[in-house]
Amino acid sequence: MAITDTVKDAVGLGDSGPKTRSFLPVSYSPPPPPLTAPSEATRAEMSAARLPLAYRDTCAHLLIPLNKCRYENYYMPFRCVDERHGYEKCQYEEFLLRVKKMDEMREAKGGERSN
């Protein structure tokens, strides 16, 4: 056996074909999805967090910990990235729902715009 054959076998390109290797255990199953959706913040929680009225929407439950993290980290932009991403994603998904609802309303009117 030549050195090239040994190297090919070690890499998995030998005569026996490519070697597949699974890193997951045989009995692996993905984790189940969360049972409940994240709950919305109550009016009392929003009031206690001193959220302005304009920000008291369905994503307020994500804004409260984001503002707390910002305060604790002196508003440094490289901190609280995960919290900010979650909040901005929630805002985007809420925007998509509003657009979808507006399209449905426009379709019900026969394509007429309200303005």
C-alpha positions as CSV (number, residue, x, y, z in Angstrom):
1,M,0.0,0.0,0.0
2,A,1.5,3.3,-1.0
3,I,1.5,6.4,1.1
4,T,-1.1,8.1,-1.1
5,D,-3.5,5.2,-0.5
6,T,-3.1,5.5,3.2
7,V,-3.7,9.2,3.1
8,K,-6.8,8.7,0.9
9,D,-8.1,6.1,3.3
10,A,-7.6,8.5,6.2
11,V,-9.4,11.3,4.5
12,G,-12.2,9.1,3.3
13,L,-11.4,9.1,-0.4
14,G,-9.9,5.6,-0.6
15,D,-11.2,2.6,-2.6
16,S,-13.8,1.8,0.0
17,G,-15.5,5.1,-0.9
18,P,-16.3,8.2,1.2
19,K,-16.8,7.5,4.8
20,T,-19.8,9.1,6.4
21,R,-19.7,9.8,10.0
22,S,-22.6,10.9,12.1
23,F,-21.8,13.1,15.1
24,L,-25.3,12.7,16.6
25,P,-26.3,9.8,18.7
26,V,-28.5,7.2,17.2
27,S,-31.4,8.1,19.5
28,Y,-31.2,11.8,18.8
29,S,-34.4,13.8,18.3
30,P,-34.7,17.5,18.0
31,P,-35.9,19.4,21.1
32,P,-39.7,20.0,21.2
33,P,-41.0,23.5,20.4
34,P,-42.0,25.7,23.3
35,L,-45.4,24.9,24.6
36,T,-46.6,28.5,24.9
37,A,-45.8,31.6,23.0
38,P,-44.1,34.5,24.8
39,S,-46.7,36.4,26.8
40,E,-47.4,40.0,26.3
41,A,-46.5,42.4,29.0
42,T,-49.3,43.6,31.2
43,R,-50.2,47.3,31.6
44,A,-48.8,47.2,35.2
45,E,-45.5,45.8,33.9
46,M,-45.3,48.4,31.2
47,S,-46.1,51.1,33.6
48,A,-43.5,49.9,36.2
49,A,-40.9,49.8,33.4
50,R,-41.9,53.4,32.5
51,L,-42.4,52.6,28.8
52,P,-43.6,55.5,26.7
53,L,-47.2,55.0,25.4
54,A,-45.9,54.8,21.8
55,Y,-43.9,51.6,22.7
56,R,-46.6,49.8,24.6
57,D,-47.4,47.3,21.9
58,T,-47.3,43.5,21.5
59,C,-43.4,43.6,21.6
60,A,-43.2,45.4,24.9
61,H,-42.4,42.1,26.6
62,L,-39.1,42.2,24.7
63,L,-38.5,45.9,25.1
64,I,-38.6,45.8,28.9
65,P,-35.5,43.5,29.3
66,L,-33.8,45.3,26.4
67,N,-34.1,48.6,28.2
68,K,-33.0,47.1,31.5
69,C,-29.9,45.6,29.8
70,R,-29.1,48.9,28.1
71,Y,-29.3,50.7,31.5
72,E,-27.1,48.2,33.2
73,N,-24.5,48.3,30.4
74,Y,-24.4,52.1,30.0
75,Y,-26.1,52.0,26.6
76,M,-22.9,50.5,25.0
77,P,-23.9,49.5,21.4
78,F,-22.1,46.1,21.4
79,R,-23.9,44.9,24.5
80,C,-27.5,43.6,24.5
81,V,-27.3,42.5,20.9
82,D,-29.4,39.4,21.3
83,E,-32.2,41.3,23.1
84,R,-32.2,44.1,20.5
85,H,-32.3,41.5,17.6
86,G,-35.3,39.8,19.3
87,Y,-37.1,43.1,19.8
88,E,-36.5,44.2,16.2
89,K,-37.6,40.9,14.8
90,C,-40.8,41.1,16.8
91,Q,-41.4,44.6,15.4
92,Y,-40.8,43.4,11.8
93,E,-43.2,40.5,12.2
94,E,-45.8,42.8,13.7
95,F,-45.3,45.1,10.6
96,L,-45.8,42.2,8.3
97,L,-49.1,41.3,10.0
98,R,-50.3,44.9,9.6
99,V,-49.4,44.9,5.9
100,K,-51.2,41.5,5.4
101,K,-54.3,42.8,7.2
102,M,-54.2,46.0,5.1
103,D,-53.9,43.9,1.9
104,E,-56.9,41.8,3.0
105,M,-58.9,45.0,3.7
106,R,-57.9,46.4,0.3
107,E,-58.9,43.2,-1.5
108,A,-62.3,43.2,0.3
109,K,-62.9,46.7,-1.1
110,G,-62.1,45.5,-4.6
111,G,-58.6,47.0,-4.8
112,E,-59.5,50.5,-3.9
113,R,-57.1,52.5,-1.7
114,S,-58.5,54.3,1.3
115,N,-56.5,57.5,0.6
